[in-house]
Amino acid sequence: MTLISVLGVASVAPAFPEIIRALGVHQEDAAWLISAFTIPGLLFTPVTGFLSDRYGRRKILIPCLFLFGIAGGACFLARDFRTLIFLRFLQGVGSAPLNALNVALIGDFFKGNDRSAAMGYNTSVIGVGTAIYPALGGLLAMAGWNYPFLLALVALPVGFWAYLGLNEGDRFPPGGQSAGGAPRPLLRELARKGVPVLLFASMMTFVIQYGGFLTFLPFYLESGYGATPLTIGLVSAAMSISSAVTSYRAGWFSARFSSRSLMAIAFILYCSALLFILHVSGCSGMIVPAMLFGIGQGINIPNLLTTLTNNTPEENRAMVMSLNSMSLRLGQTLGPPLFGMVFASRGIEAVFTTGAVMAGGMAVVIFGTMRKIGGTSEVGHDA
């Protein structure tokens, strides 16, 4: 399921230039290929999080996996941009709860140091997926712009596996409600734990990644260096591999650095990577900033997720993870059109400069406002 949650964008991004040419739309319209997929996360993620806390993860997870696979595979058959965007929206509905339920299930099944390690391994698996998918998607795009969308069909056997094999134990008895306790002043508790700051950091992470890096780097590589979709995919894979390797050591980082320091370091790495893009030559040189960005992701994402999980009551875990998923979806949705406006008015180099300024600003904000937020405390039933 972790690999499915990152398939929707990573597998098709290298094909963006081919899609734009084949369907006869402008480069800035490529942003809608991401935004149409991420907008449903803003609308449906909190609802699905609440329902999964109340009625169980399986009842939400399984239908969404099937919808993701069917709508995503149907994109292969689209013959105009409007139909493609509509199908991407439906695929996004299926994708909406997947990230949140991944993290909630880890929180359900692991505690203490095992949870930090599991978050790191989960992010490492994401890194492996986002390393494989761009290269595979780029290779498929050389056969036709629509071939990368066939990768979404892999969600169908995963859905059957979840139906037959996912066991939540007695925490969600059939027909019953969540084993969570009585309601508590949740908003006050979450504010005290610094959760709003963490959610904002999550949103900005994906504004920068999806707007300043993923959407426009393919065009920069193609227009500046004549890169093929496969080459674009391999550069993106360098980011994902470095993220996977770094996140695998998440437990080592969290034992030696505070949550605040890790997030600030990550945003400094984002800033450096985006500036570096403008000062290297050739596609091979782009591997260095891609790896820097990936190291930042490998440090940031497991640290963010572990800190959120540890500071969230168990009975509200999926709801808060859904708010985090909504925050990252908001970042994924706002990032491409925001940077698309920068591209249209200032050119592609301004896209990377703007992203670097945002990342540097976030490093300052985080280091200045997160003094009271820890990364190891736990609340609720896990305490």
N, C-alpha and C positions, 0 to 999 in steps of 0.2 A: 504493500500500500504506500509506503514511503516513496518508492520509485514512481508510482503513478502520480503522486501529488506534484511532482516537478516536471512531468512530461509535457504538459500543455503548452508551455512557452519554449522551453529549451530545445525541443525537437524541431520546431518550425522556424525559429528565429533566423537560422542561416539561409532559409529559403525566401526571406522577405523581398530581396531585390528581384528574384524570379517571379514571385507572386505579383508584385507591383507591375512588372512588365507584361505578364500574361493577361492580367485583368484590366490593364489600361487605366490605372489610377496614379495619383501623385505620390512621391516619396513620403511626404508628411502624413498621408493616409495610412501608412503602415502602422502608425500608433494604434489604430483601431483594432488591428489584429490582436493586440495585447489587451487594450482597454475593454473590448467587448467580452473577452474571456474573464477579466478580473472584476468587472462591475457586479456580477451576481454575488460575489463574495461580500460586497458591501450590503447587499439586500438580504441575503439568506443566512449568512454565517452565524449571527447571534441567535437566530431562531433555532437553527439546527443544534447549536451548542446547548441551549436551554432544553430542547427536547431530548438530547442524548444524556444529559444529566438526570433527567426525570424518568426516561423509559429505556435507556440502554444505548450503547454505541452501535450495535449491529443493526437495529431498526432504521437508523439513519444512514449508516455506512453502505450497506449493500445496495439499496436503490440508487444511491448516488454514483457508485462505481459503474453500474450498468448504464446509467444516463451518460456518464462521461465517455464510455467506450462507444456507444451507439452514435451519439451526436458528433463526437470527434472523428469517428470513421466516416460518417456521412459527409464531412468536409471534403473528402476526396472527390465526391460527385458534384460539388458546387461548380457552376459555370459563370457566375458573376459575383462581384465583390459584395453586393448586398446580401445575397444568400449565404455566402461564406461568413459574413459578420453575424448573421442570425444563428447559424449553426455553432459558431464560436461562443455565442451567448449561452445557448443551451448546454454546451460542453462545460462552460463556466459554472452553470447551476450545479452540475454534477460534481465539479471540482470544489465547490465552495467550502464544504466542511472537512475535506480530507486532511489538510494541514493541522487543523485544530484537533481532530480526532486522533491523529498520529501521536501528538504530544500528550493528549489526555490519557490514551491507553498506556503510554510509557509511565505517566504519573500514577496510573492505577496499579500497574504491575511491579514497579520498582520504588525503592525508598533510599534515602540517605545518599552515600557515595555511589551506590549502584545506579541511582537515578542520574547523577551527573555523567557517569560513564556511558549510560544508555543514551542520553541526549547527544553526547559526542559521537557515539557510533551511528545514531540515526542521522545526524548531520553529515557524517562521513559517507553514509549510503546515498544521501541526497547529492553529495559532491560527485560520487561515482556516476550516478544517474545523469547529472548535468554535464559530466565529462563525456559520457557515451552518447547521449542524445543529440548534442549539436553535430558531432562528427557523423553519426548515423543519419541524422536529418539532412545534413549537407550532402552526403553521398546519395541519399534517395532523391534529393532535389535535382541532382544532375540527370535523373531519368525523367523528371517532370515536376512542376511546381507543387502538385497536389499529393505526391507520394508520401512526404513526411507525415501527413495526417493519418495514414494507415496505422502508425504506431499506437494511436489511441486505442485500437482494438484489443490491446493486451490487457486493458482494464476488465474485459469480460471474463476471462478465466480467473482473474484475481477476485472478482465478485462472487463467482461460484465457490472459490476456496473459502472466502469469508462466510458464505452461507453454510457451508458444510463443516468448517473447522474452527471458526473463531468462538472461543468459550470465555464468557465474562464471569464465570463462577456464580456465586450467590449474591453478588452486589446488585444485579439487576434481575430479580426473579421474573419468570415469564408472567406477563400481564401486570407486574407490580411496578412500584415506583423506585426511584433511587434510594440507596441506603443512606443518603445524606441526612444530617440532623435537621433541627429546627432552623427557620430563617434567622439570620443575624444581620446587623448593620453592615452589609457587605461593602457599600461604597466608601464608608468611613474607614473600614479596615484596609481596603485596597489603597486608598489615598495615603494612609499612614505608612504603608509598605512601599510607597513610591511607584506603584503600578502605572499611574498615568504617564509618568516620565518614561518608563520602559516601553509603553505602547507607542508613545511619540517617537522614540528612538527606532522602534521596529518599522514604523511608517516611513521615516526618513531614510532608513537603510534601503528600502525598496524603491523609493522615489529616485534615489541616486543610482541604484543598480539597473533598474528597468528603463529609466529615462536617460541617464547620463552614460550608460555603458551598453546594455544589451541591444537597445533599439537602433542606435545610430552607429555603433562600431562596425556592423556589417557594411553600411554604406560608405563609411570612411575607408575601410579596407578595399572595397571594390573600386571606388572612384579614384582613390589615391594610388593603389598598387595593383589594380586589376585582379583582385583575389577572386577565386572561384568559391561557390558555396561550400565545397569540401574544405578549402583552406580556412574560410571563416569559421566553420565548425571546429576545426582543429585549434584555432586560437582560443575560441570559447572553451574548448575542452581543457586547455592549459589552466584557465581560471578554476574550473571545476576540480581538476586533479589536485591542485595546490590547496583548495578548500577542503577536499576530502582528507588529505594527509594531515592538515593542520587540525581539523575538527576531531580526528581520531585521538589527538592528544589533549582533548578538552579537559579531562580530569587533571592532567599535569598543570595546565595553565591555571585552573580555578584554585588549585592548592597553593599557588605561589603569588597570585595577583588578585586584587579586589575586582569585583564586578565593574565598578566605575572605571578602573584603570584599563581593563580589557576592552571595554566599549570605546573609550577614548583612543586607545591604540588602533583599534579597528578603523575608526573614522579617519585617523591620520594616514593609515595605509590606503584607504579609498582615495583620499586627496592626492597622495603621492602618485598612485597609479594613473589617475585621470590626467594629471599634469605630464606624466612620463609619456603618455600616448602621443603628445604633440612634439616630442623631442627624440623619437626613435625613427629609423627609416627601415622600410621593408617589412613584409609580413612576419618574418622570423623574429625581428626585433620586438614586435607586438606581444610576443610570448612573455616578456619580462613584466610589463605593466599588467597583463592578464593574470599572471601568477601573484603579483602583489595584491591585486584586488581579491583574488581567491583566498590568500592568507588572511586578509581582513575578514572575509566572510567566515572562514573556518574558526576564527577567534570569536567573532561577534555572535553568530546565530546560536550555537549551543549555550553560550554564556547567558544570552537573553532568555532563552527558553527555560533554562534551569532556574534562573533567578525568579522568573514569573511563576513557575510551578511551585517552587519552594515557598513563595509568599502568597499562595492562594489556598483557601480552604478546600478540602477534598470534595465536599458536596457541591461546590461551585466551580470545579476545575475546568470542565469542558466549556462552561459559559465564559470564563476568563480567557481560556485559550482561543475561544471563538472571537472574543474581542481583539486578541492579538492577531488572529488570522484576518479579521476585518481591517485592522490597522495596516497589515502588510498588503492586503488587497487594495486598500486605499492608496498606498504608496505605488503599487504596480499600475493602478488605474490613472493616477494623477501624473506620474512621472513621464510617460511617453508623450502625452499632448503638451505638457508643460515644456519639456525640452524640444518638442516639435515647434512650438512658437519661437523658442530661442533659435532653432535651426533656420526657420523661415525668415527671421528678421536679421540675424547676425551671422549665419553660416555655421558650418559643422564644427569648426574649431571652438566656437563660443560654447557649444554644447558641453564639451569636456572641461572648459574653463569654469563654466557655471557649476557643474557637478563638483569640481574640486573646491570651489568656494563654499558650497553647501556642506561638503564633508568636513572641511576645516572648521566651519562655524559650529557644526554639531559636536566636534571634539571638545571645543571650548565650553559649549553649553553643558555637556555631560559631565565634564570634569568639575564644573562649577556648581552643579545643582544636585549631584547624586551622592553627597558625602554620607548620607544616612541610610543609603540602600545597601544591604548586604546581599551576598550571593549564596549563603549556606543555610539561612534560617528556614524553618518550615512552620506552617500553621495548620490549624484544623486537626483532623484525625491523624495526620502524619507526625505530629509533634511528639 
